[in-house]
Amino acid sequence: MKNYTFDRHWYLGFLGIIGIYKLPEILCFFTCGASFWVLLNVLWFLWFSYFIPTAK
């Protein structure tokens, strides 16, 4: 049986949930030709990876 632990910065994973809220704007970048600033919202998803536990 493996032990699963959260990352040291697991609380940043909650900020990654904001990426789900910004998803329609990100898709509009590819379909409607929105500004490149909208594409920066992808960075929220990178923090969501801190919320996924890892096996030790």
Backbone as XML, in Angstrom:
<?xml version="1.0"?>
<chain id="A" units="angstrom">
  <residue number="1" name="MET">
    <atom name="N" x="0.838" y="-1.176" z="0.000"/>
    <atom name="CA" x="0.000" y="0.000" z="0.000"/>
    <atom name="C" x="0.886" y="1.244" z="0.000"/>
  </residue>
  <residue number="2" name="LYS">
    <atom name="N" x="0.592" y="2.178" z="-0.911"/>
    <atom name="CA" x="1.407" y="3.384" z="-1.033"/>
    <atom name="C" x="0.848" y="4.500" z="-0.171"/>
  </residue>
  <residue number="3" name="ASN">
    <atom name="N" x="1.760" y="5.301" z="0.321"/>
    <atom name="CA" x="1.362" y="6.505" z="1.045"/>
    <atom name="C" x="1.272" y="7.660" z="0.068"/>
  </residue>
  <residue number="4" name="TYR">
    <atom name="N" x="0.183" y="8.385" z="0.127"/>
    <atom name="CA" x="0.003" y="9.549" z="-0.723"/>
    <atom name="C" x="0.088" y="10.800" z="0.149"/>
  </residue>
  <residue number="5" name="THR">
    <atom name="N" x="0.849" y="11.765" z="-0.325"/>
    <atom name="CA" x="0.989" y="13.015" z="0.408"/>
    <atom name="C" x="0.784" y="14.188" z="-0.548"/>
  </residue>
  <residue number="6" name="PHE">
    <atom name="N" x="0.289" y="15.267" z="0.014"/>
    <atom name="CA" x="0.130" y="16.490" z="-0.759"/>
    <atom name="C" x="1.464" y="17.210" z="-0.854"/>
  </residue>
  <residue number="7" name="ASP">
    <atom name="N" x="1.582" y="18.028" z="-1.862"/>
    <atom name="CA" x="2.761" y="18.863" z="-2.026"/>
    <atom name="C" x="2.822" y="19.886" z="-0.894"/>
  </residue>
  <residue number="8" name="ARG">
    <atom name="N" x="3.993" y="20.421" z="-0.685"/>
    <atom name="CA" x="4.174" y="21.410" z="0.360"/>
    <atom name="C" x="3.315" y="22.655" z="0.120"/>
  </residue>
  <residue number="9" name="HIS">
    <atom name="N" x="3.067" y="22.979" z="-1.128"/>
    <atom name="CA" x="2.279" y="24.156" z="-1.494"/>
    <atom name="C" x="0.888" y="23.758" z="-1.975"/>
  </residue>
  <residue number="10" name="TRP">
    <atom name="N" x="0.260" y="22.837" z="-1.285"/>
    <atom name="CA" x="-1.044" y="22.316" z="-1.706"/>
    <atom name="C" x="-2.105" y="23.401" z="-1.743"/>
  </residue>
  <residue number="11" name="TYR">
    <atom name="N" x="-1.979" y="24.420" z="-0.928"/>
    <atom name="CA" x="-2.994" y="25.478" z="-0.888"/>
    <atom name="C" x="-3.041" y="26.272" z="-2.191"/>
  </residue>
  <residue number="12" name="LEU">
    <atom name="N" x="-1.957" y="26.271" z="-2.956"/>
    <atom name="CA" x="-1.975" y="26.927" z="-4.264"/>
    <atom name="C" x="-2.861" y="26.174" z="-5.249"/>
  </residue>
  <residue number="13" name="GLY">
    <atom name="N" x="-3.114" y="24.901" z="-4.980"/>
    <atom name="CA" x="-4.007" y="24.130" z="-5.831"/>
    <atom name="C" x="-5.413" y="24.681" z="-5.845"/>
  </residue>
  <residue number="14" name="PHE">
    <atom name="N" x="-5.825" y="25.271" z="-4.733"/>
    <atom name="CA" x="-7.149" y="25.895" z="-4.707"/>
    <atom name="C" x="-7.204" y="27.086" z="-5.657"/>
  </residue>
  <residue number="15" name="LEU">
    <atom name="N" x="-6.112" y="27.801" z="-5.802"/>
    <atom name="CA" x="-6.078" y="28.899" z="-6.767"/>
    <atom name="C" x="-6.168" y="28.376" z="-8.190"/>
  </residue>
  <residue number="16" name="GLY">
    <atom name="N" x="-5.709" y="27.155" z="-8.404"/>
    <atom name="CA" x="-5.794" y="26.552" z="-9.726"/>
    <atom name="C" x="-7.218" y="26.311" z="-10.180"/>
  </residue>
  <residue number="17" name="ILE">
    <atom name="N" x="-8.143" y="26.246" z="-9.231"/>
    <atom name="CA" x="-9.550" y="26.069" z="-9.591"/>
    <atom name="C" x="-10.050" y="27.283" z="-10.377"/>
  </residue>
  <residue number="18" name="ILE">
    <atom name="N" x="-9.416" y="28.430" z="-10.195"/>
    <atom name="CA" x="-9.780" y="29.626" z="-10.960"/>
    <atom name="C" x="-9.614" y="29.355" z="-12.453"/>
  </residue>
  <residue number="19" name="GLY">
    <atom name="N" x="-8.685" y="28.480" z="-12.811"/>
    <atom name="CA" x="-8.471" y="28.139" z="-14.210"/>
    <atom name="C" x="-9.706" y="27.553" z="-14.865"/>
  </residue>
  <residue number="20" name="ILE">
    <atom name="N" x="-10.509" y="26.843" z="-14.099"/>
    <atom name="CA" x="-11.752" y="26.278" z="-14.644"/>
    <atom name="C" x="-12.715" y="27.411" z="-14.976"/>
  </residue>
  <residue number="21" name="TYR">
    <atom name="N" x="-12.734" y="28.438" z="-14.141"/>
    <atom name="CA" x="-13.593" y="29.599" z="-14.381"/>
    <atom name="C" x="-13.154" y="30.371" z="-15.626"/>
  </residue>
  <residue number="22" name="LYS">
    <atom name="N" x="-11.856" y="30.397" z="-15.900"/>
    <atom name="CA" x="-11.313" y="31.147" z="-17.030"/>
    <atom name="C" x="-11.274" y="30.336" z="-18.329"/>
  </residue>
  <residue number="23" name="LEU">
    <atom name="N" x="-11.688" y="29.083" z="-18.289"/>
    <atom name="CA" x="-11.614" y="28.213" z="-19.461"/>
    <atom name="C" x="-12.360" y="28.759" z="-20.682"/>
  </residue>
  <residue number="24" name="PRO">
    <atom name="N" x="-13.568" y="29.318" z="-20.557"/>
    <atom name="CA" x="-14.234" y="29.858" z="-21.750"/>
    <atom name="C" x="-13.440" y="30.987" z="-22.425"/>
  </residue>
  <residue number="25" name="GLU">
    <atom name="N" x="-12.759" y="31.806" z="-21.627"/>
    <atom name="CA" x="-11.945" y="32.869" z="-22.210"/>
    <atom name="C" x="-10.741" y="32.290" z="-22.944"/>
  </residue>
  <residue number="26" name="ILE">
    <atom name="N" x="-10.170" y="31.221" z="-22.400"/>
    <atom name="CA" x="-9.025" y="30.586" z="-23.051"/>
    <atom name="C" x="-9.445" y="29.976" z="-24.383"/>
  </residue>
  <residue number="27" name="LEU">
    <atom name="N" x="-10.601" y="29.326" z="-24.406"/>
    <atom name="CA" x="-11.097" y="28.745" z="-25.651"/>
    <atom name="C" x="-11.422" y="29.821" z="-26.674"/>
  </residue>
  <residue number="28" name="CYS">
    <atom name="N" x="-11.871" y="30.985" z="-26.212"/>
    <atom name="CA" x="-12.162" y="32.089" z="-27.120"/>
    <atom name="C" x="-10.881" y="32.595" z="-27.784"/>
  </residue>
  <residue number="29" name="PHE">
    <atom name="N" x="-9.753" y="32.442" z="-27.123"/>
    <atom name="CA" x="-8.482" y="32.836" z="-27.735"/>
    <atom name="C" x="-8.246" y="32.051" z="-29.014"/>
  </residue>
  <residue number="30" name="PHE">
    <atom name="N" x="-8.539" y="30.758" z="-28.978"/>
    <atom name="CA" x="-8.290" y="29.914" z="-30.137"/>
    <atom name="C" x="-9.385" y="30.023" z="-31.202"/>
  </residue>
  <residue number="31" name="THR">
    <atom name="N" x="-10.616" y="30.315" z="-30.791"/>
    <atom name="CA" x="-11.705" y="30.357" z="-31.761"/>
    <atom name="C" x="-12.042" y="31.766" z="-32.235"/>
  </residue>
  <residue number="32" name="CYS">
    <atom name="N" x="-12.013" y="32.743" z="-31.344"/>
    <atom name="CA" x="-12.442" y="34.103" z="-31.686"/>
    <atom name="C" x="-11.286" y="35.052" z="-31.933"/>
  </residue>
  <residue number="33" name="GLY">
    <atom name="N" x="-10.090" y="34.646" z="-31.590"/>
    <atom name="CA" x="-8.941" y="35.527" z="-31.779"/>
    <atom name="C" x="-8.826" y="36.576" z="-30.694"/>
  </residue>
  <residue number="34" name="ALA">
    <atom name="N" x="-9.027" y="36.191" z="-29.440"/>
    <atom name="CA" x="-8.928" y="37.130" z="-28.316"/>
    <atom name="C" x="-7.466" y="37.540" z="-28.116"/>
  </residue>
  <residue number="35" name="SER">
    <atom name="N" x="-7.248" y="38.439" z="-27.187"/>
    <atom name="CA" x="-5.930" y="38.970" z="-26.904"/>
    <atom name="C" x="-4.999" y="37.892" z="-26.323"/>
  </residue>
  <residue number="36" name="PHE">
    <atom name="N" x="-3.698" y="38.104" z="-26.475"/>
    <atom name="CA" x="-2.720" y="37.174" z="-25.905"/>
    <atom name="C" x="-2.734" y="37.212" z="-24.378"/>
  </residue>
  <residue number="37" name="TRP">
    <atom name="N" x="-3.206" y="38.295" z="-23.789"/>
    <atom name="CA" x="-3.300" y="38.379" z="-22.334"/>
    <atom name="C" x="-4.261" y="37.342" z="-21.789"/>
  </residue>
  <residue number="38" name="VAL">
    <atom name="N" x="-5.259" y="36.984" z="-22.567"/>
    <atom name="CA" x="-6.212" y="35.954" z="-22.150"/>
    <atom name="C" x="-5.508" y="34.607" z="-22.028"/>
  </residue>
  <residue number="39" name="LEU">
    <atom name="N" x="-4.539" y="34.378" z="-22.858"/>
    <atom name="CA" x="-3.819" y="33.105" z="-22.827"/>
    <atom name="C" x="-3.016" y="32.930" z="-21.531"/>
  </residue>
  <residue number="40" name="LEU">
    <atom name="N" x="-2.714" y="34.004" z="-20.850"/>
    <atom name="CA" x="-2.003" y="33.900" z="-19.571"/>
    <atom name="C" x="-2.830" y="33.206" z="-18.498"/>
  </residue>
  <residue number="41" name="ASN">
    <atom name="N" x="-4.127" y="33.088" z="-18.710"/>
    <atom name="CA" x="-4.975" y="32.389" z="-17.747"/>
    <atom name="C" x="-4.660" y="30.905" z="-17.672"/>
  </residue>
  <residue number="42" name="VAL">
    <atom name="N" x="-3.914" y="30.383" z="-18.611"/>
    <atom name="CA" x="-3.497" y="28.982" z="-18.570"/>
    <atom name="C" x="-2.593" y="28.738" z="-17.367"/>
  </residue>
  <residue number="43" name="LEU">
    <atom name="N" x="-1.930" y="29.764" z="-16.905"/>
    <atom name="CA" x="-1.029" y="29.614" z="-15.763"/>
    <atom name="C" x="-1.756" y="29.193" z="-14.488"/>
  </residue>
  <residue number="44" name="TRP">
    <atom name="N" x="-3.049" y="29.483" z="-14.395"/>
    <atom name="CA" x="-3.803" y="29.037" z="-13.234"/>
    <atom name="C" x="-3.819" y="27.509" z="-13.155"/>
  </residue>
  <residue number="45" name="PHE">
    <atom name="N" x="-3.874" y="26.849" z="-14.312"/>
    <atom name="CA" x="-3.900" y="25.386" z="-14.319"/>
    <atom name="C" x="-2.589" y="24.782" z="-13.819"/>
  </residue>
  <residue number="46" name="LEU">
    <atom name="N" x="-1.482" y="25.481" z="-13.966"/>
    <atom name="CA" x="-0.209" y="24.965" z="-13.464"/>
    <atom name="C" x="-0.217" y="24.847" z="-11.948"/>
  </residue>
  <residue number="47" name="TRP">
    <atom name="N" x="-0.874" y="25.764" z="-11.274"/>
    <atom name="CA" x="-0.947" y="25.686" z="-9.819"/>
    <atom name="C" x="-1.875" y="24.575" z="-9.366"/>
  </residue>
  <residue number="48" name="PHE">
    <atom name="N" x="-2.819" y="24.213" z="-10.199"/>
    <atom name="CA" x="-3.727" y="23.131" z="-9.828"/>
    <atom name="C" x="-2.975" y="21.816" z="-9.638"/>
  </residue>
  <residue number="49" name="SER">
    <atom name="N" x="-1.837" y="21.661" z="-10.281"/>
    <atom name="CA" x="-1.062" y="20.421" z="-10.145"/>
    <atom name="C" x="-0.515" y="20.250" z="-8.718"/>
  </residue>
  <residue number="50" name="TYR">
    <atom name="N" x="-0.402" y="21.316" z="-7.948"/>
    <atom name="CA" x="0.029" y="21.187" z="-6.545"/>
    <atom name="C" x="-1.020" y="20.493" z="-5.691"/>
  </residue>
  <residue number="51" name="PHE">
    <atom name="N" x="-2.257" y="20.491" z="-6.124"/>
    <atom name="CA" x="-3.347" y="19.914" z="-5.344"/>
    <atom name="C" x="-3.459" y="18.395" z="-5.528"/>
  </residue>
  <residue number="52" name="ILE">
    <atom name="N" x="-2.746" y="17.819" z="-6.492"/>
    <atom name="CA" x="-2.798" y="16.392" z="-6.774"/>
    <atom name="C" x="-1.772" y="15.686" z="-5.881"/>
  </residue>
  <residue number="53" name="PRO">
    <atom name="N" x="-2.201" y="14.739" z="-5.063"/>
    <atom name="CA" x="-1.258" y="14.045" z="-4.174"/>
    <atom name="C" x="-0.311" y="13.131" z="-4.960"/>
  </residue>
  <residue number="54" name="THR">
    <atom name="N" x="0.857" y="12.929" z="-4.401"/>
    <atom name="CA" x="1.859" y="12.068" z="-5.027"/>
    <atom name="C" x="2.155" y="10.874" z="-4.116"/>
  </residue>
  <residue number="55" name="ALA">
    <atom name="N" x="2.564" y="9.776" z="-4.722"/>
    <atom name="CA" x="2.909" y="8.571" z="-3.966"/>
    <atom name="C" x="4.336" y="8.683" z="-3.461"/>
  </residue>
  <residue number="56" name="LYS">
    <atom name="N" x="4.521" y="8.272" z="-2.228"/>
    <atom name="CA" x="5.876" y="8.299" z="-1.645"/>
    <atom name="C" x="6.293" y="6.907" z="-1.260"/>
  </residue>
</chain>
